[in-house]
Amino acid sequence: MSTETLEFQAEARQLLELMVHSIYSNKDIFLRELISNASDALDKRRLAGLKDDSLKTDDPHIEIEADKEARTLTVRDNGIGMTRDEVVGLIGTIARSGTAETLRRLKENKESAELIGQFGVGFYSVFMVADKVTLLTRKAGEQTGVRWESDGDGTYTIETVEDAPVGTSIRVHLRPADEEDALYDYTDESKIREIVKRYSDFISFPVRMGESTLNSMKALWARPRSEVSDEEYGEFYRHISHDWTDPLDIIQMRAEGTFEYEALLFLPSRAPHDLYQRDARHGLQLYVKRVFILDDSRELLPDHLRFVKGVVDAADLSLNISREILQQDRHIQLIRRRLAKKILASIKDLMSKDAEKYRTFWREFGPAVKEGLLDRAEDHKAILDIASFASTAGDEPTTLADYLARMPEGQDKIYFMTGDSRAQIENSPHMEAFRAKGYEVLLLTDRVDEIWVEGVHDYAGTEFQSITRGAVDLPSEEEPSPEQAESFAAVLTWLNDTLDDVKEVRLTTRLTSSPACLVSDTDGLTPALEKMYKAMGQELPSVKRILELNPRHPLVGAVRAAHEKRPDDPELSGTAELLYGTALLAEGGELADPARFAALLADRLSKTV
C-alpha cells in the first residue's frame, strides 16, 4: 500500500475558497453533483460493457447512506470507477488549474470551457457542507483501488487500496450543525428525498436509500408518445406548471446528431396572472443528461412564447462553472430557434385539428404571441399564419388567410383600424365608406397592435393599410367634381389658417354620414402610439393630423355658406373649433380644453333653441 500526500498551490486554495463560498447559490447542489457524477460513471460502465462482457453489471445503481451519529453522508455507485491516475487527473482539475489567470477569469465569470461540467469541479462543491471528504474507487477491470482524502484546507492524500469494490464511494464528513445550517441536515432522510426528487428524479439509474428507491426514473420526454397516457402527461404538466387545469396541447421533439436534446412542451389552457409582468418567472426547466439544472431558463424560448411550459434535456450545454447559468452560444440559439419553430407549427396544426382549443389558446395568449412581430422578420409569417383578429365580417375572429379568401374583386389591401375597443372602432367615422363598399376591416384592440403594424407591411404579398392614415383610394359614385372642389377652396384655406392643431384640411370620400374625421399622415404617428411613447417617458414633438371633411354633409355645407356670407365674422372660428372637436370625439380622442368646447357648444345650442 502506498500513500502520497500532496499540497495545493496557493492559487488553488483561493480557487477552492471561491467555489465553496461564491459560485454555488444553494448548498443542496452538492448532492446533485455527486449523483450526477455517479450517473455518468454508470453510463460509462454500460458503454464499456458493450465492448467487454466482463465489465458489465447486472444491477447498476446509486446508493445513499446517512449516519446521523457520525454525521456522514455517503454516495456510492457501481459504475466504471477510476484509476489512481484518473483520480489525480479528474479530481485534481482544480489543483492543476490553480493559476492566478484561472482565478481571475472565474471572478469575472469568464471561466474557460474546459472546466465546465468536469468531475473535479462539481465534486468540490461538497466542501460547502463538509470538513473532510473521503473517496474510495476502483476501476472496472483493475485489481486495486484508490482512496483520496482531503479537508480542503491545503493538502490531500492518495493511497492504493487492495480490497476496494468496483465503482466509486464518496463519504462526506459533514460539518457540525450550527444555527445557520439548521435547514440543511443532510443526514435527514426527508431532506435527502427532497433533494433527489427535485434534482435527480429522472436520471436513468435507481437512487436507493436502504430498501427505498428515491427517484422515479420516468423521464416522460424520453419515452415514445404511444407509451405515455394523457393522465401521465397531465400529472407531469401540473407538477412543473403548478396549474390545476389540463394543457391544451402536448409537443414532443427530439434532436439527434452532433448536438442532441429532447423536449417535452405544453401549451397551457389559461394565461397566468403574471404573463405581462416584467419581473415574472418564465421559462422552461432545463436538464442535462436528466439531471435538473435550472427551473426557469428564459434563454431557451423567445419572450413571445414565454407562456409555454415544459422541459428540455440536453446531452451537453455551455453552463457556467456552477451549472446554474446558461452561456449564450450557438447551441442555445439553435435550440431556441428549433423550439420556437416547432411550437408555432404545432399551434398551426391545432387550428385545423381542434378549432375550439385554438380559439381558447388565442384568446388567452394571442397578445403575447403578437409581440413576436416586433422581433425577427423571418418569424413574422409563421406568427401571422396562426394569428386571428376581430373583424367587421362577423362576431368570431378571422385568420388572415380567410380574410384574403373573402376579399371582393377590386380590393387589393388588408384594411385595419386600431383602437381601445371593438365598439369604438365600429362607431368611428373612418368605417363609413368601408362599410358602404362592403370591405372587411380588421379591428385591432390589443396594445401591441399599435406597434407591430408599424413594422409588418404585408401578408402573403398583400399590403396592410390603416384606414386612419393617409388618403384612402376607394372608388366612389360621388367623387368630388372639379367644380365642387373649387367651391370649397376658400373655406378649406380659411380652416387651415384658423385651426392651429391640424396640419391640413381637405375633402374626402371616406365619409358617408359624418361631417369630418381626423387622419394621420401615411408615415405619421397615430395618437395612441404617441400616447404610448410619452407614457414611456419619450418626449416627442407635437404631431399634427389632417382634418378631412365630407362635402355632402349639411353641416360642412352650412359652414362653407356661412364663410362665403360672413368671412370676417369672429364667431366662425368657434364653429371651426367645434367641427374639429366633434371629429376628435368621434374617434375616441381627448379634447385639449373640454371646458371651452362645452362653452362653445352651449352657445351654439342656445341660438338654435
C-alpha positions as CSV (number, residue, x, y, z in Angstrom):
1,M,0.0,0.0,0.0
2,S,1.5,3.4,-1.0
3,T,0.3,6.7,0.4
4,E,1.2,10.1,-1.0
5,T,0.4,13.5,0.5
6,L,0.2,16.4,-1.9
7,E,-0.2,20.1,-1.3
8,F,-2.4,22.5,-3.2
9,Q,-0.8,25.5,-4.7
10,A,-1.6,28.9,-3.2
11,E,-3.9,29.9,-6.1
12,A,-5.7,26.6,-5.9
13,R,-6.7,27.2,-2.3
14,Q,-8.1,30.6,-3.3
15,L,-9.9,28.9,-6.2
16,L,-11.4,26.3,-3.8
17,E,-12.5,29.1,-1.4
18,L,-14.2,30.9,-4.3
19,M,-16.1,27.8,-5.4
20,V,-17.3,27.0,-1.9
21,H,-18.4,30.5,-0.9
22,S,-19.2,32.3,-4.1
23,I,-20.0,30.1,-7.1
24,Y,-22.9,28.0,-5.8
25,S,-26.1,29.7,-4.6
26,N,-27.6,26.6,-2.9
27,K,-25.9,24.1,-0.7
28,D,-28.3,21.3,-1.8
29,I,-26.5,21.3,-5.2
30,F,-23.6,19.3,-3.8
31,L,-25.7,16.2,-3.6
32,R,-27.0,16.8,-7.2
33,E,-23.4,17.0,-8.4
34,L,-22.4,13.7,-6.6
35,I,-25.4,11.9,-8.0
36,S,-24.8,13.3,-11.5
37,N,-21.2,12.1,-11.4
38,A,-22.4,8.7,-10.3
39,S,-24.9,8.5,-13.1
40,D,-22.1,9.4,-15.6
41,A,-19.9,6.6,-14.2
42,L,-22.8,4.1,-14.6
43,D,-23.3,5.3,-18.2
44,K,-19.6,4.8,-18.9
45,R,-19.6,1.3,-17.5
46,R,-22.7,0.4,-19.6
47,L,-20.9,1.6,-22.7
48,A,-17.7,-0.3,-21.8
49,G,-19.8,-3.4,-21.2
50,L,-21.0,-3.4,-24.8
51,K,-17.4,-4.0,-25.8
52,D,-16.3,-6.2,-22.9
53,D,-18.8,-8.5,-21.2
54,S,-16.5,-8.8,-18.1
55,L,-17.2,-5.1,-17.4
56,K,-21.0,-5.4,-17.3
57,T,-23.0,-5.2,-14.1
58,D,-26.5,-6.7,-13.6
59,D,-27.7,-4.1,-11.2
60,P,-26.4,-0.6,-12.0
61,H,-27.5,1.7,-9.2
62,I,-26.6,4.6,-6.9
63,E,-26.8,4.2,-3.2
64,I,-27.1,6.9,-0.5
65,E,-26.3,6.1,3.2
66,A,-26.7,8.6,6.1
67,D,-25.2,8.2,9.6
68,K,-26.7,10.7,12.0
69,E,-24.4,9.9,14.9
70,A,-21.2,10.1,12.8
71,R,-22.6,13.0,10.7
72,T,-21.6,11.4,7.4
73,L,-23.4,11.1,4.1
74,T,-22.1,8.5,1.6
75,V,-22.9,8.3,-2.1
76,R,-21.7,5.2,-3.9
77,D,-22.2,3.7,-7.3
78,N,-21.1,0.6,-9.1
79,G,-20.1,2.5,-12.2
80,I,-16.9,2.5,-14.2
81,G,-14.7,3.7,-11.3
82,M,-11.3,5.4,-11.6
83,T,-7.6,4.5,-11.6
84,R,-5.1,6.3,-9.5
85,D,-4.0,8.5,-12.4
86,E,-7.7,9.3,-13.2
87,V,-8.3,10.4,-9.6
88,V,-5.3,12.7,-9.8
89,G,-6.3,14.0,-13.2
90,L,-10.1,14.4,-12.7
91,I,-10.3,15.5,-9.1
92,G,-7.0,17.3,-9.4
93,T,-8.6,19.6,-12.0
94,I,-8.7,22.4,-9.5
95,A,-5.2,21.7,-8.3
96,R,-3.8,21.6,-11.8
97,S,-5.9,24.7,-12.8
98,G,-4.9,26.7,-9.8
99,T,-3.3,29.6,-11.5
100,A,-3.9,33.3,-11.0
101,E,-5.2,33.6,-14.5
102,T,-7.9,30.9,-13.9
103,L,-8.9,32.6,-10.6
104,R,-9.2,36.0,-12.4
105,R,-11.4,34.5,-15.1
106,L,-13.7,32.9,-12.6
107,K,-14.1,36.1,-10.6
108,E,-15.1,37.8,-13.9
109,N,-17.4,34.9,-14.8
110,K,-15.2,34.1,-17.8
111,E,-14.2,30.6,-16.9
112,S,-12.7,28.5,-19.6
113,A,-14.9,26.0,-21.3
114,E,-12.7,23.0,-20.3
115,L,-13.6,23.5,-16.7
116,I,-17.3,23.4,-17.2
117,G,-19.1,20.2,-16.1
118,Q,-15.9,18.3,-15.3
119,F,-15.9,15.8,-12.4
120,G,-13.4,17.8,-10.4
121,V,-15.4,21.0,-10.4
122,G,-18.7,19.6,-9.3
123,F,-17.0,17.2,-6.8
124,Y,-15.5,20.1,-4.9
125,S,-19.0,21.5,-4.2
126,V,-19.0,19.1,-1.2
127,F,-16.8,21.4,0.7
128,M,-19.8,23.8,1.2
129,V,-21.0,21.3,3.8
130,A,-18.0,19.1,4.6
131,D,-15.0,19.4,6.8
132,K,-13.5,16.3,5.3
133,V,-14.2,14.1,2.2
134,T,-13.1,10.5,1.6
135,L,-13.3,9.0,-1.8
136,L,-12.8,5.2,-2.4
137,T,-12.8,4.0,-6.0
138,R,-11.7,1.0,-8.2
139,K,-11.9,1.0,-12.0
140,A,-13.8,-1.9,-13.6
141,G,-11.2,-4.4,-14.8
142,E,-8.5,-3.2,-12.4
143,Q,-7.2,-5.2,-9.4
144,T,-6.5,-2.4,-7.0
145,G,-8.4,0.7,-5.8
146,V,-7.6,4.2,-4.6
147,R,-8.5,6.2,-1.5
148,W,-8.4,10.0,-1.8
149,E,-9.0,12.2,1.2
150,S,-8.9,15.9,1.9
151,D,-10.2,18.5,4.4
152,G,-10.0,21.2,1.6
153,D,-7.6,23.3,3.6
154,G,-4.4,22.7,1.8
155,T,-3.4,19.1,1.4
156,Y,-4.9,15.8,0.1
157,T,-3.7,12.2,0.4
158,I,-3.9,9.4,-2.2
159,E,-3.2,5.8,-1.3
160,T,-3.6,2.4,-3.0
161,V,-6.3,0.1,-1.6
162,E,-6.3,-3.7,-2.3
163,D,-9.9,-4.6,-1.5
164,A,-11.9,-1.7,-2.8
165,P,-15.2,-2.6,-4.7
166,V,-15.7,-1.7,-8.3
167,G,-17.2,1.8,-8.6
168,T,-16.9,4.9,-6.5
169,S,-17.9,5.8,-3.0
170,I,-17.8,9.3,-1.7
171,R,-18.1,9.8,2.1
172,V,-18.9,13.4,3.1
173,H,-18.0,14.2,6.7
174,L,-20.5,16.9,7.5
175,R,-19.5,20.0,9.4
176,P,-21.0,20.3,12.9
177,A,-24.5,21.7,12.7
178,D,-25.0,25.3,13.7
179,E,-27.8,27.8,13.6
180,E,-27.0,28.7,10.0
181,D,-27.2,25.1,8.9
182,A,-30.4,24.3,10.8
183,L,-32.3,23.8,7.5
184,Y,-29.5,21.7,6.0
185,D,-29.5,18.5,7.9
186,Y,-28.1,16.2,5.2
187,T,-28.4,13.1,7.3
188,D,-32.2,13.6,7.5
189,E,-34.0,11.1,5.1
190,S,-36.8,13.6,4.2
191,K,-34.2,16.2,3.2
192,I,-32.3,13.7,1.1
193,R,-35.6,12.6,-0.6
194,E,-36.5,16.2,-1.3
195,I,-33.2,16.9,-3.0
196,V,-33.2,13.7,-5.1
197,K,-36.8,14.4,-6.1
198,R,-36.0,17.9,-7.2
199,Y,-32.7,17.4,-9.0
200,S,-32.3,13.7,-9.9
201,D,-35.8,12.3,-10.2
202,F,-35.4,11.4,-13.9
203,I,-31.9,10.0,-14.2
204,S,-31.8,6.5,-15.8
205,F,-30.5,4.6,-12.8
206,P,-32.2,3.9,-9.4
207,V,-31.1,6.1,-6.5
208,R,-31.6,3.9,-3.4
209,M,-31.6,4.6,0.3
210,G,-32.0,1.4,2.3
211,E,-34.9,-0.6,0.8
212,S,-36.4,2.5,-0.9
213,T,-35.8,3.9,-4.4
214,L,-35.9,7.7,-4.2
215,N,-36.3,8.6,-7.9
216,S,-39.0,7.8,-10.4
217,M,-36.7,7.4,-13.4
218,K,-39.7,8.3,-15.5
219,A,-38.4,10.9,-17.9
220,L,-41.6,11.2,-20.0
221,W,-39.7,13.2,-22.6
222,A,-37.5,10.2,-23.4
223,R,-40.4,7.8,-23.9
224,P,-42.4,7.4,-27.1
225,R,-45.8,9.2,-27.1
226,S,-47.6,5.9,-27.6
227,E,-46.2,4.6,-24.2
228,V,-47.4,7.6,-22.1
229,S,-51.0,8.1,-21.2
230,D,-52.8,11.5,-21.2
231,E,-53.2,11.2,-17.4
232,E,-49.4,10.8,-17.0
233,Y,-48.8,13.9,-19.2
234,G,-51.4,15.8,-17.3
235,E,-49.9,14.9,-14.0
236,F,-46.4,15.9,-15.2
237,Y,-47.7,19.2,-16.6
238,R,-49.4,20.1,-13.3
239,H,-46.2,19.2,-11.5
240,I,-44.0,21.6,-13.5
241,S,-46.5,24.4,-14.0
242,H,-48.4,24.5,-10.7
243,D,-51.6,24.9,-12.9
244,W,-54.6,22.7,-12.0
245,T,-56.1,22.7,-15.5
246,D,-55.1,20.3,-18.3
247,P,-52.9,21.6,-21.1
248,L,-54.4,22.4,-24.5
249,D,-51.7,20.6,-26.4
250,I,-48.6,18.4,-25.9
251,I,-45.5,19.0,-28.0
252,Q,-42.6,16.4,-28.0
253,M,-39.5,16.6,-30.1
254,R,-36.0,15.0,-30.3
255,A,-32.9,16.3,-32.0
256,E,-30.1,13.9,-32.9
257,G,-26.7,14.2,-34.5
258,T,-23.8,16.3,-33.4
259,F,-25.9,18.1,-30.8
260,E,-28.6,16.1,-29.1
261,Y,-31.5,17.2,-26.9
262,E,-35.1,16.2,-26.1
263,A,-38.0,18.4,-25.3
264,L,-41.5,17.9,-23.8
265,L,-43.6,21.1,-24.0
266,F,-47.1,22.1,-23.1
267,L,-49.5,24.8,-24.3
268,P,-51.4,25.9,-21.2
269,S,-55.2,26.4,-21.4
270,R,-55.2,29.7,-19.5
271,A,-52.8,32.6,-19.1
272,P,-51.1,33.1,-15.7
273,H,-51.8,36.3,-13.9
274,D,-48.2,37.5,-14.3
275,L,-47.9,36.9,-18.1
276,Y,-47.3,40.5,-18.8
277,Q,-45.3,41.4,-15.7
278,R,-41.7,42.2,-16.5
279,D,-40.3,40.5,-13.3
280,A,-42.4,37.4,-13.6
281,R,-40.7,34.0,-13.7
282,H,-41.0,32.3,-17.1
283,G,-39.0,29.7,-18.9
284,L,-38.5,26.0,-19.4
285,Q,-37.0,23.6,-17.0
286,L,-33.5,22.6,-18.1
287,Y,-32.0,19.2,-17.6
288,V,-28.6,17.9,-18.7
289,K,-28.5,14.1,-19.1
290,R,-31.7,14.0,-17.0
291,V,-30.1,16.0,-14.1
292,F,-32.1,19.0,-13.2
293,I,-30.2,22.3,-13.7
294,L,-32.5,25.3,-14.0
295,D,-36.1,25.9,-13.1
296,D,-36.9,28.8,-15.4
297,S,-34.4,29.0,-18.3
298,R,-35.6,32.0,-20.3
299,E,-32.8,31.6,-22.8
300,L,-34.5,28.6,-24.4
301,L,-37.5,30.4,-25.7
302,P,-38.2,33.8,-27.3
303,D,-40.1,36.1,-25.0
304,H,-43.3,36.0,-27.0
305,L,-43.6,32.2,-26.2
306,R,-42.9,32.6,-22.5
307,F,-46.2,31.0,-21.6
308,V,-45.1,27.6,-22.9
309,K,-44.3,25.1,-20.1
310,G,-42.1,22.1,-20.3
311,V,-38.6,20.6,-20.1
312,V,-35.5,20.5,-22.3
313,D,-33.0,17.7,-21.7
314,A,-29.7,18.2,-23.5
315,A,-26.7,15.9,-23.8
316,D,-24.4,18.8,-23.2
317,L,-24.7,22.5,-22.8
318,S,-22.5,25.5,-22.1
319,L,-23.2,26.2,-18.5
320,N,-21.2,28.4,-16.2
321,I,-18.9,26.6,-13.7
322,S,-21.7,26.2,-11.1
323,R,-24.1,24.8,-13.8
324,E,-26.7,27.4,-12.8
325,I,-26.4,29.9,-15.7
326,L,-26.5,29.2,-19.4
327,Q,-23.8,30.6,-21.6
328,Q,-25.0,32.2,-24.8
329,D,-23.6,30.0,-27.6
330,R,-24.7,28.7,-30.9
331,H,-26.3,25.6,-29.3
332,I,-28.6,27.6,-27.2
333,Q,-29.6,29.7,-30.2
334,L,-30.1,26.6,-32.2
335,I,-32.4,25.1,-29.5
336,R,-34.3,28.4,-29.2
337,R,-35.0,28.6,-32.9
338,R,-36.0,25.0,-33.3
339,L,-38.3,25.1,-30.3
340,A,-40.0,28.3,-31.5
341,K,-40.5,26.8,-34.9
342,K,-41.9,23.6,-33.5
343,I,-44.3,25.5,-31.2
344,L,-45.6,27.8,-33.9
345,A,-46.1,24.8,-36.3
346,S,-48.0,22.9,-33.5
347,I,-50.3,25.9,-33.0
348,K,-51.0,25.9,-36.7
349,D,-51.9,22.2,-36.5
350,L,-54.2,22.9,-33.6
351,M,-56.1,25.4,-35.8
352,S,-57.1,22.6,-38.2
353,K,-57.4,19.8,-35.6
354,D,-59.4,21.5,-32.9
355,A,-60.9,24.9,-33.6
356,E,-62.3,25.3,-30.1
357,K,-58.9,24.7,-28.5
358,Y,-57.3,27.1,-30.9
359,R,-59.8,29.8,-30.1
360,T,-59.1,29.2,-26.4
361,F,-55.4,29.5,-27.0
362,W,-55.6,32.7,-29.0
363,R,-57.9,34.3,-26.5
364,E,-55.5,33.6,-23.7
365,F,-52.2,34.1,-25.4
366,G,-52.7,36.0,-28.7
367,P,-51.4,39.4,-27.5
368,A,-48.2,37.7,-26.2
369,V,-47.6,35.8,-29.4
370,K,-48.1,39.0,-31.4
371,E,-45.1,40.5,-29.5
372,G,-43.0,38.3,-31.8
373,L,-44.0,40.6,-34.7
374,L,-41.7,43.2,-33.1
375,D,-38.7,40.9,-33.4
376,R,-37.0,38.8,-36.1
377,A,-38.6,39.5,-39.5
378,E,-38.2,35.8,-40.6
379,D,-40.6,34.8,-37.9
380,H,-43.4,37.1,-39.0
381,K,-45.1,34.9,-41.5
382,A,-45.2,31.9,-39.1
383,I,-46.8,34.2,-36.4
384,L,-49.3,35.8,-38.9
385,D,-50.2,32.3,-40.1
386,I,-51.6,31.4,-36.7
387,A,-52.9,34.9,-35.7
388,S,-56.6,35.7,-35.7
389,F,-58.3,39.1,-35.4
390,A,-61.7,40.6,-34.7
391,S,-63.3,41.7,-37.9
392,T,-66.3,43.5,-39.3
393,A,-67.2,40.2,-41.1
394,G,-68.7,38.7,-38.0
395,D,-68.5,38.1,-34.3
396,E,-65.8,35.4,-34.5
397,P,-62.1,36.3,-35.1
398,T,-60.7,35.6,-38.5
399,T,-57.4,34.4,-39.8
400,L,-55.6,36.4,-42.4
401,A,-55.9,33.5,-44.9
402,D,-59.6,33.6,-44.5
403,Y,-59.6,37.4,-44.9
404,L,-57.8,37.2,-48.2
405,A,-60.2,34.5,-49.4
406,R,-63.2,36.8,-48.8
407,M,-61.7,39.9,-50.4
408,P,-64.1,41.1,-53.2
409,E,-62.9,42.0,-56.7
410,G,-61.2,45.3,-56.7
411,Q,-59.8,45.2,-53.1
412,D,-56.0,45.0,-53.1
413,K,-55.2,45.7,-49.4
414,I,-55.8,44.3,-46.0
415,Y,-57.6,47.1,-44.2
416,F,-57.4,47.5,-40.4
417,M,-58.0,50.0,-37.7
418,T,-56.6,50.1,-34.2
419,G,-58.4,51.4,-31.1
420,D,-59.3,50.8,-27.5
421,S,-62.4,48.6,-28.1
422,R,-64.4,47.0,-30.9
423,A,-67.4,49.3,-30.2
424,Q,-65.2,52.4,-30.5
425,I,-63.7,51.3,-33.9
426,E,-67.0,50.2,-35.3
427,N,-68.6,53.5,-34.5
428,S,-65.7,55.5,-35.9
429,P,-66.4,57.8,-38.9
430,H,-63.5,56.1,-40.7
431,M,-65.5,53.0,-41.0
432,E,-68.3,54.6,-43.0
433,A,-67.1,54.2,-46.6
434,F,-65.7,50.7,-46.0
435,R,-69.0,49.6,-44.6
436,A,-70.8,51.1,-47.6
437,K,-68.5,49.4,-50.0
438,G,-68.7,46.0,-48.2
439,Y,-64.9,46.0,-47.5
440,E,-63.9,44.0,-44.4
441,V,-61.8,45.8,-41.8
442,L,-59.7,44.1,-39.1
443,L,-60.4,45.5,-35.6
444,L,-57.2,45.6,-33.7
445,T,-57.7,46.4,-30.0
446,D,-54.6,45.0,-28.3
447,R,-51.9,47.5,-27.2
448,V,-49.2,45.6,-29.1
449,D,-51.2,46.0,-32.3
450,E,-50.3,49.7,-32.3
451,I,-46.7,48.8,-32.5
452,W,-46.4,45.7,-34.8
453,V,-48.4,47.3,-37.6
454,E,-45.6,49.8,-37.9
455,G,-43.1,47.2,-39.0
456,V,-45.1,44.5,-40.7
457,H,-46.0,45.6,-44.2
458,D,-47.8,42.7,-45.8
459,Y,-49.1,39.2,-45.6
460,A,-48.8,36.8,-48.5
461,G,-47.9,39.7,-50.7
462,T,-51.0,41.8,-49.8
463,E,-50.2,45.1,-48.0
464,F,-51.7,46.2,-44.7
465,Q,-53.4,49.5,-44.9
466,S,-54.7,51.5,-41.9
467,I,-58.0,53.2,-42.7
468,T,-57.0,56.1,-40.4
469,R,-53.7,57.0,-42.1
470,G,-53.1,58.7,-45.4
471,A,-55.5,59.1,-48.3
472,V,-57.7,56.0,-48.8
473,D,-58.3,55.3,-52.5
474,L,-61.8,53.9,-52.5
475,P,-63.9,54.1,-55.7
476,S,-66.9,56.3,-55.1
477,E,-70.0,57.1,-57.1
478,E,-69.9,60.6,-55.6
479,E,-66.3,61.7,-56.2
480,P,-65.9,65.5,-55.7
481,S,-66.2,67.2,-59.0
482,P,-63.7,69.9,-60.0
483,E,-66.5,72.4,-59.6
484,Q,-67.2,71.2,-56.0
485,A,-63.5,71.2,-55.1
486,E,-63.3,74.8,-56.4
487,S,-66.3,75.9,-54.4
488,F,-64.8,74.6,-51.2
489,A,-61.3,76.0,-51.8
490,A,-61.8,79.2,-49.9
491,V,-63.3,77.6,-46.8
492,L,-60.6,74.9,-46.7
493,T,-57.9,77.7,-46.8
494,W,-59.7,79.5,-44.0
495,L,-59.9,76.4,-41.9
496,N,-56.3,75.7,-42.5
497,D,-55.4,79.1,-41.2
498,T,-57.8,79.0,-38.3
499,L,-57.1,75.6,-36.8
500,D,-53.6,75.5,-35.3
501,D,-53.9,71.9,-34.2
502,V,-54.3,70.5,-37.8
503,K,-51.7,70.1,-40.5
504,E,-54.1,70.2,-43.4
505,V,-57.9,70.4,-44.1
506,R,-59.1,68.6,-47.2
507,L,-62.2,67.0,-48.7
508,T,-62.7,63.2,-48.6
509,T,-64.9,60.4,-49.9
510,R,-64.3,58.1,-47.0
511,L,-67.2,59.6,-45.0
512,T,-70.9,58.9,-45.8
513,S,-72.8,60.2,-42.7
514,S,-70.3,62.1,-40.5
515,P,-69.2,65.6,-41.2
516,A,-65.5,65.2,-40.5
517,C,-62.8,62.9,-39.4
518,L,-59.1,63.1,-38.4
519,V,-56.4,61.1,-40.2
520,S,-52.7,60.7,-39.7
521,D,-50.0,61.1,-42.4
522,T,-49.0,57.9,-44.1
523,D,-45.8,57.8,-42.1
524,G,-47.0,59.8,-39.1
525,L,-47.6,58.6,-35.6
526,T,-51.1,57.6,-34.5
527,P,-52.5,59.3,-31.4
528,A,-52.4,56.0,-29.5
529,L,-48.8,55.4,-30.4
530,E,-47.9,58.9,-29.5
531,K,-49.5,58.4,-26.1
532,M,-47.6,55.1,-25.5
533,Y,-44.3,56.7,-26.3
534,K,-45.0,59.6,-23.9
535,A,-46.1,57.1,-21.2
536,M,-42.6,55.5,-21.6
537,G,-41.0,58.9,-20.9
538,Q,-40.0,59.7,-24.5
539,E,-40.5,63.3,-25.4
540,L,-42.0,63.8,-28.9
541,P,-42.7,66.9,-30.9
542,S,-46.3,67.7,-31.3
543,V,-47.9,65.7,-34.1
544,K,-50.5,67.5,-36.2
545,R,-53.1,65.5,-38.1
546,I,-55.2,66.0,-41.2
547,L,-58.9,67.1,-40.9
548,E,-61.0,65.6,-43.7
549,L,-64.4,67.0,-44.5
550,N,-67.4,65.3,-46.1
551,P,-68.6,67.8,-48.8
552,R,-72.0,66.2,-48.9
553,H,-72.8,66.7,-45.2
554,P,-75.2,69.6,-44.4
555,L,-73.0,70.9,-41.6
556,V,-70.0,71.2,-43.8
557,G,-72.1,72.9,-46.5
558,A,-73.5,75.3,-43.9
559,V,-70.0,76.2,-42.7
560,R,-69.0,76.9,-46.3
561,A,-72.1,79.0,-46.9
562,A,-71.6,81.0,-43.7
563,H,-68.0,81.7,-44.6
564,E,-69.0,82.9,-48.0
565,K,-71.5,85.3,-46.5
566,R,-69.5,86.4,-43.4
567,P,-65.8,85.7,-44.0
568,D,-64.8,88.2,-41.2
569,D,-67.3,87.0,-38.6
570,P,-65.2,86.2,-35.4
571,E,-67.8,83.6,-34.3
572,L,-67.0,81.4,-37.2
573,S,-63.7,80.5,-35.6
574,G,-65.7,78.9,-32.8
575,T,-67.6,76.9,-35.3
576,A,-64.3,75.7,-36.8
577,E,-63.2,74.5,-33.3
578,L,-66.5,72.6,-32.8
579,L,-66.0,70.9,-36.2
580,Y,-62.5,69.8,-35.2
581,G,-63.6,68.8,-31.7
582,T,-66.5,66.6,-32.9
583,A,-64.1,64.8,-35.2
584,L,-61.7,64.2,-32.3
585,L,-64.5,62.9,-30.0
586,A,-66.0,60.7,-32.7
587,E,-62.7,58.6,-32.9
588,G,-62.5,58.4,-29.1
589,G,-59.8,61.1,-28.7
590,E,-59.4,63.6,-25.8
591,L,-60.1,67.3,-26.1
592,A,-57.3,69.6,-25.0
593,D,-59.8,72.0,-23.4
594,P,-63.1,70.3,-22.7
595,A,-64.5,73.3,-20.8
596,R,-64.0,75.6,-23.9
597,F,-65.6,73.0,-26.1
598,A,-68.6,72.7,-23.8
599,A,-69.0,76.5,-23.7
600,L,-68.9,76.8,-27.5
601,L,-71.4,74.1,-27.9
602,A,-73.8,75.6,-25.3
603,D,-73.5,79.0,-27.0
604,R,-74.4,77.5,-30.4
605,L,-77.3,75.4,-29.0
606,S,-78.8,78.4,-27.2
607,K,-79.0,80.2,-30.5
608,T,-80.9,77.4,-32.2
609,V,-83.5,76.7,-29.4
